[in-house]
Amino acid sequence: MTRRWSTWLTTGILLLGLAVGMVWGRSPAAVDWGRARAICIESDDWGLCGFLPDSTALAGLVPDELSPGEFPEVYWRSTLEDSTVLAQLCAVLASHPGRDGMPAVMQANYILASQGYHPGPVDSVVAWTTHVLPDAPPGYDRPGLFDAVRDGMLAGVWHPEFHGRWHYDPALRHERTAASSAVRTAASHQILVFPGSEEAWELGPWRDAAVVAREFEQSVAEFKTLFGYAPRSVIAPDYVWNDANEAIWCERGLRVIQGQRQQRKASWRGYPGRFRKVLHRTWARWSRHDRVYLDRNCIFEPVQQEAPRSITEGAIASVRSAWRRDEPAILEAHRVNFSHLDSLVHQLGRGELGYLLEELQADQPVYLVDGELAGLQRRGTSWALRGDRIVVRNFSRTQRLVVVPAEALASAGTLRGGGQPASSSLILALEPGETRVLGPGDQMQP
């Protein structure tokens, strides 16, 4: 064997070993996830004003002329949630407490802004308007929606986190709407999809980095105004992002990143691309100690399939399999399962969620959100806002001190509508396995 071939062989073996480490290896956790039996329900697209505002929007239109790309048929009647479906979903979560007495919680990943299309006379003048939640384009008005959001947050079953600003590149939407009369008509009905919208990614690599950074800064500020606290976790729209986006997130304090295993790049297509993805993912996890990557290892999308109960049974099996692998169960469940223009669809999704939670009740799980998963993974301890309460946990095997930041104490006071802002952190000593809930009647000041 020549020296050249020997070098190539050695390099190949090293790369293969790196890939194997990525696929089967993971960072050591500070807790025993098999004993913890943790479940986190990550749900995307809440707040997105799309696909349709109401059941009449498609009247007289041919959906194929919009040619948005491939997505499940059920999305053609996806819509912004309303107060009723949100309250009904929260009721299902509230009726299934974990072994610590805290109810099941849905981590709702939010899109913060949307655009309205307003053509002038014979399309000679076109105006695009920007709407930031709770404001929405015409047709998407949902009276009482954010009262229901607040009620769900205060009940400890609804926990917003950050998904994105638009869920698409607004410049591409403008350009492709202008190019087609059929798309202009659809846009005037406030239909979100447009030609190629499936790959018109909000964080596409062609977008100007300064614009993307500015949009992110605006969105984080708007998130805090809307929900009363800064986000701690992020999932990129369509799972498309790059290292520059990650750097921006981390600079703003979002160091918990969802769905890295599902991350997409145009250069990662085909077998060579998949191998590059494995290498990138491995390197990121070994070298970026300032952030935590959380992978979704359970899929719960019952309304997108012909056999919903089999999907639910598969999700239940995946949850238990994750625990056997000493992992927390991180469940993916998009909004379309719970908010839809066809009431039978969201009734089905809600019913299947209730069945899943009921079946897992015997396992005595504990329901967590991303901020808790990240803290427990790194330190064995965590704190998290649940409405106006703060849940503090020690899942390690020794007594630990847990620091609750002053900002979290202030946010809890804001959500309950009173109290003086905290000026410093609170330090608590927790015994092994202890969970402590600080509520309105407890001493929250340091």
C-alpha positions in Angstrom: 0.0 0.0 0.0 1.4 3.4 -0.9 1.9 6.1 1.6 -0.7 8.2 -0.2 -3.4 5.5 0.1 -2.4 4.9 3.7 -3.0 8.5 4.5 -6.4 8.5 2.8 -7.3 5.3 4.7 -6.3 6.8 8.0 -8.3 9.9 7.3 -11.3 7.9 6.3 -11.2 5.9 9.5 -11.0 9.0 11.6 -13.9 10.6 9.8 -15.9 7.4 10.2 -15.1 7.4 13.9 -16.3 11.0 14.1 -19.5 10.1 12.4 -20.1 7.1 14.6 -19.5 9.3 17.7 -22.1 11.7 16.3 -24.8 9.1 15.6 -24.5 7.1 18.8 -22.6 9.3 21.2 -23.9 12.3 23.1 -22.7 14.7 25.7 -22.8 13.2 29.2 -25.7 14.4 31.3 -25.7 15.5 34.9 -28.9 13.5 35.6 -30.2 10.0 35.0 -32.8 10.6 32.4 -34.0 7.1 32.6 -35.1 7.7 36.2 -36.3 11.2 35.6 -38.7 10.1 32.8 -38.9 13.7 31.5 -41.1 14.8 28.6 -40.9 18.0 26.7 -43.5 18.9 24.1 -42.1 21.3 21.5 -44.8 22.7 19.2 -44.0 25.0 16.3 -45.9 27.7 14.3 -48.0 29.3 17.0 -48.9 32.9 16.1 -48.3 32.3 12.4 -51.0 34.1 10.4 -51.4 31.3 7.7 -52.1 29.4 5.7 -55.7 30.8 5.4 -57.5 33.3 7.6 -60.9 31.6 7.2 -62.9 29.0 5.3 -63.9 31.4 2.5 -60.4 32.5 1.5 -59.9 29.9 -1.2 -63.3 30.6 -2.9 -62.8 30.9 -6.7 -59.1 30.2 -6.5 -57.1 27.2 -7.8 -54.6 26.1 -5.2 -52.3 24.6 -7.8 -51.7 28.0 -9.3 -50.0 29.1 -6.1 -47.5 26.2 -6.4 -46.0 26.7 -3.0 -44.1 23.3 -3.0 -44.7 20.1 -1.2 -46.3 19.9 2.2 -49.0 17.7 3.8 -52.5 18.2 2.4 -53.9 19.1 5.9 -51.9 22.4 5.8 -54.2 23.8 3.1 -56.7 24.6 5.9 -54.2 25.5 8.6 -55.0 28.7 10.4 -54.1 31.0 13.2 -55.4 29.6 16.5 -58.3 31.2 18.3 -59.2 31.5 22.0 -61.5 28.5 22.0 -59.1 25.9 20.5 -56.3 27.2 22.8 -58.5 27.0 25.9 -59.6 23.5 24.9 -56.0 22.4 24.3 -54.9 23.9 27.7 -57.7 22.0 29.4 -56.3 18.7 28.1 -52.9 19.5 29.3 -54.2 20.7 32.7 -56.0 17.3 33.3 -52.7 15.3 33.1 -50.3 16.2 36.0 -46.9 14.8 36.2 -45.6 12.9 39.2 -44.5 16.3 40.8 -48.1 17.6 40.6 -47.3 20.1 37.9 -49.5 19.8 34.8 -48.4 18.7 31.4 -47.0 21.8 29.6 -46.8 22.6 25.9 -43.8 24.7 24.8 -45.4 26.8 22.1 -42.8 28.2 19.7 -44.0 31.5 18.3 -43.8 33.4 15.0 -44.0 37.1 16.1 -44.9 39.0 12.9 -46.9 38.8 9.7 -47.7 40.9 6.6 -51.0 42.0 5.1 -51.4 42.7 1.4 -53.5 45.7 0.3 -53.8 46.2 -3.4 -54.8 49.7 -4.7 -57.1 50.4 -7.6 -56.5 47.8 -10.5 -53.3 46.9 -8.6 -51.7 50.2 -9.5 -50.7 50.7 -5.9 -49.7 47.9 -3.5 -49.2 48.3 0.2 -47.7 45.6 2.4 -48.3 46.2 6.1 -46.5 44.7 9.0 -48.4 43.3 12.0 -46.8 42.3 15.3 -48.7 40.0 17.7 -51.3 40.5 19.0 -52.0 42.6 15.9 -52.8 40.6 12.8 -53.7 41.1 9.1 -57.4 41.4 8.0 -59.2 38.1 8.5 -56.9 36.9 11.2 -58.5 38.8 14.1 -59.0 36.5 17.0 -60.9 38.2 19.9 -59.7 37.0 23.3 -56.8 35.0 21.9 -54.2 36.5 24.1 -56.4 36.4 27.2 -56.5 32.6 26.6 -52.7 32.6 26.2 -52.3 34.4 29.5 -54.8 32.0 31.2 -52.8 29.1 29.9 -49.5 30.6 31.0 -50.9 31.3 34.5 -52.2 27.7 34.7 -48.7 26.5 34.0 -49.7 24.5 30.8 -48.6 27.0 28.1 -45.0 28.1 27.8 -44.1 30.3 24.8 -40.6 30.2 23.2 -39.1 31.7 20.0 -39.6 30.4 16.5 -39.0 33.3 14.2 -40.4 36.6 12.8 -42.0 35.7 9.5 -41.4 32.0 8.7 -40.5 33.1 5.1 -38.3 35.6 3.3 -40.6 38.7 2.9 -38.7 40.0 -0.1 -39.4 36.7 -2.0 -43.0 36.9 -1.1 -43.3 40.4 -2.5 -41.4 39.5 -5.7 -43.4 36.4 -6.5 -46.7 38.0 -5.6 -46.0 40.8 -8.0 -45.3 38.3 -10.8 -48.7 36.5 -10.9 -52.2 37.8 -10.9 -53.5 34.6 -9.3 -51.0 35.0 -6.4 -52.0 38.7 -6.1 -55.6 37.6 -5.7 -54.6 35.0 -3.1 -52.5 37.6 -1.2 -55.5 40.0 -1.2 -57.4 37.3 0.5 -54.5 37.2 3.0 -53.5 33.7 2.0 -49.9 33.2 3.1 -48.5 30.7 0.5 -47.0 31.8 -2.7 -44.9 30.1 -5.5 -41.9 28.3 -4.0 -42.8 29.4 -0.4 -41.8 25.9 0.9 -38.2 26.9 0.3 -38.4 30.7 0.7 -36.7 30.3 4.1 -36.7 33.1 6.6 -33.0 32.3 7.4 -32.0 31.4 3.8 -28.3 32.0 3.2 -29.1 34.5 0.5 -30.7 37.0 3.0 -28.7 40.0 4.1 -27.1 39.2 7.5 -27.6 42.7 8.9 -31.3 42.6 8.0 -31.7 39.1 9.6 -29.9 40.3 12.8 -32.1 43.4 13.0 -35.3 41.4 12.6 -34.1 39.1 15.3 -33.4 41.9 17.7 -36.8 43.4 17.1 -38.5 40.0 17.6 -36.8 39.3 20.9 -37.9 42.7 22.2 -41.5 42.1 21.0 -41.5 38.6 22.5 -40.6 40.0 25.9 -43.3 42.7 25.6 -45.9 40.1 24.6 -45.2 37.4 27.1 -43.4 39.1 30.0 -40.1 37.4 29.8 -37.2 36.9 27.4 -37.1 33.7 25.4 -34.5 31.0 26.4 -34.9 28.6 23.5 -35.1 28.8 19.7 -36.1 26.6 16.8 -35.4 28.0 13.3 -38.3 28.1 10.8 -38.2 25.1 8.5 -35.1 23.9 10.4 -32.9 26.1 8.2 -30.1 28.1 9.8 -26.4 28.5 9.7 -23.5 29.2 12.1 -23.9 33.0 11.7 -27.5 32.7 12.9 -26.4 30.6 15.9 -23.8 33.3 16.8 -26.5 36.0 16.8 -28.8 33.9 18.9 -26.1 33.2 21.5 -25.1 36.9 21.6 -28.7 37.7 22.7 -28.8 34.9 25.3 -30.6 32.2 23.3 -28.2 29.3 23.9 -30.8 26.4 23.9 -31.2 25.3 20.3 -33.9 22.9 19.2 -33.9 20.4 16.4 -30.2 20.3 15.4 -30.6 16.7 14.0 -33.3 18.1 11.6 -31.2 21.1 10.5 -31.3 21.7 6.7 -28.9 23.2 4.3 -29.0 23.1 0.5 -25.4 21.8 0.5 -26.4 18.8 2.7 -28.5 17.0 0.1 -27.5 13.5 -1.1 -25.2 11.1 0.6 -22.1 13.4 0.6 -24.2 16.2 2.0 -25.5 13.9 4.8 -22.0 13.0 5.7 -21.1 16.7 5.9 -24.1 17.2 8.1 -22.9 14.5 10.5 -19.4 16.0 10.7 -20.8 19.5 11.3 -23.2 18.3 14.0 -20.5 16.3 15.7 -18.0 19.2 15.7 -20.6 21.7 17.0 -21.5 19.5 19.9 -17.9 18.9 20.9 -16.6 22.5 20.4 -19.5 24.8 21.3 -19.7 24.6 25.0 -21.7 27.9 25.3 -24.9 26.3 24.0 -27.1 23.2 24.4 -28.6 21.3 21.5 -31.8 19.5 22.1 -32.9 16.9 19.5 -36.5 15.8 18.9 -36.6 12.1 19.4 -40.4 11.5 19.3 -42.8 12.6 16.5 -46.4 13.3 17.3 -48.2 14.5 14.1 -51.4 12.5 14.1 -53.5 14.7 11.8 -50.9 14.5 9.0 -51.3 10.7 8.5 -54.1 8.3 7.5 -53.8 6.2 10.7 -53.7 8.7 13.6 -53.8 6.2 16.4 -50.9 4.3 15.0 -48.9 7.6 15.0 -49.9 8.2 18.6 -48.9 4.7 19.6 -45.6 5.1 17.8 -45.0 8.4 19.8 -45.7 6.6 23.1 -43.3 3.9 22.1 -40.7 6.5 21.2 -41.1 8.3 24.6 -40.4 5.1 26.5 -37.5 4.2 24.1 -35.9 7.5 24.8 -36.0 6.9 28.5 -34.4 3.5 28.0 -31.6 5.2 26.1 -31.1 7.5 29.0 -32.5 10.5 27.1 -35.3 13.0 27.9 -38.3 12.4 25.6 -38.6 15.5 23.3 -41.9 15.4 21.4 -42.5 17.3 18.2 -46.1 18.4 17.6 -46.9 21.2 15.1 -49.7 23.6 15.6 -51.7 22.1 12.7 -52.6 19.2 15.0 -54.5 21.6 17.3 -55.7 24.5 15.2 -57.5 24.0 11.9 -60.4 25.4 9.9 -62.0 21.9 9.9 -63.0 21.4 13.5 -62.8 17.6 13.1 -59.1 17.9 12.5 -58.3 19.8 15.7 -60.7 17.6 17.7 -58.7 14.6 16.4 -55.4 16.1 17.4 -56.5 17.1 20.8 -58.1 13.7 21.4 -54.9 11.9 20.4 -52.8 14.2 22.7 -55.2 13.3 25.5 -54.8 9.6 24.7 -51.0 9.9 24.7 -50.8 11.7 28.0 -53.3 9.2 29.6 -51.3 6.2 28.4 -48.1 7.7 29.8 -49.6 8.5 33.2 -48.7 5.1 34.5 -45.0 5.9 33.8 -45.2 8.8 36.2 -43.4 11.2 33.9 -42.4 14.8 34.7 -43.2 17.5 32.2 -40.4 20.0 31.4 -39.6 22.9 29.0 -36.3 23.5 27.2 -34.8 25.8 29.8 -35.2 23.1 32.4 -33.8 20.3 30.1 -30.7 22.5 29.4 -30.0 23.2 33.0 -30.5 19.7 34.1 -28.3 18.4 31.3 -25.5 20.7 32.2 -25.7 21.1 36.0 -28.3 18.7 37.3 -30.4 21.7 38.4 -32.9 24.0 36.8 -35.3 26.8 37.2 -38.3 27.7 34.9 -41.1 30.1 34.7 -44.6 28.5 34.8 -46.8 31.5 34.5 -46.4 33.5 37.8 -44.7 30.6 39.5 -41.0 29.5 39.4 -40.2 25.8 39.4 -36.8 24.9 40.8 -35.4 21.4 40.5 -32.4 19.4 41.6 -32.2 16.1 39.8 -28.7 15.3 40.8 -27.6 13.0 43.6 -26.2 15.6 45.9 -27.5 18.8 47.6 -27.1 21.7 45.2 -27.4 25.5 45.2 -29.7 26.8 42.5 -29.5 30.5 41.4 -32.8 32.0 40.2 -31.9 35.2 38.2 -33.5 38.5 39.2 -35.0 38.8 35.8 -37.0 35.6 36.3 -38.3 36.8 39.7 -39.3 40.1 38.1 -41.1 38.3 35.2 -43.1 36.1 37.6 -44.2 39.3 39.4 -45.1 40.9 36.1 -47.2 37.9 35.0 -49.2 37.9 38.3 -49.8 41.7 37.9 -48.1 43.0 40.9 -45.1 43.0 43.2 -41.9 44.9 43.3 -39.2 44.1 40.7 -36.4 42.0 42.1 -33.0 43.6 42.2 -30.9 40.6 42.7 -30.9 36.8 42.3 -32.4 34.2 44.7 -30.2 31.4 45.9 -31.9 28.2 47.1 -30.4 25.0 48.5 -32.2 21.9 47.2 -31.9 18.3 48.4 -31.3 15.5 45.9 -34.4 14.9 43.8 -36.2 17.9 45.2 -38.6 20.1 43.2 -39.7 23.3 44.7 -42.5 25.6 43.4 -42.4 29.2 44.3 -45.8 30.7 43.9 -47.5 34.1 44.6 -47.8 33.3 48.3 -44.1 32.5 48.7 -41.2 34.8 49.4 -39.9 35.5 45.9 -37.6 38.3 46.9 -33.9 37.4 47.5 
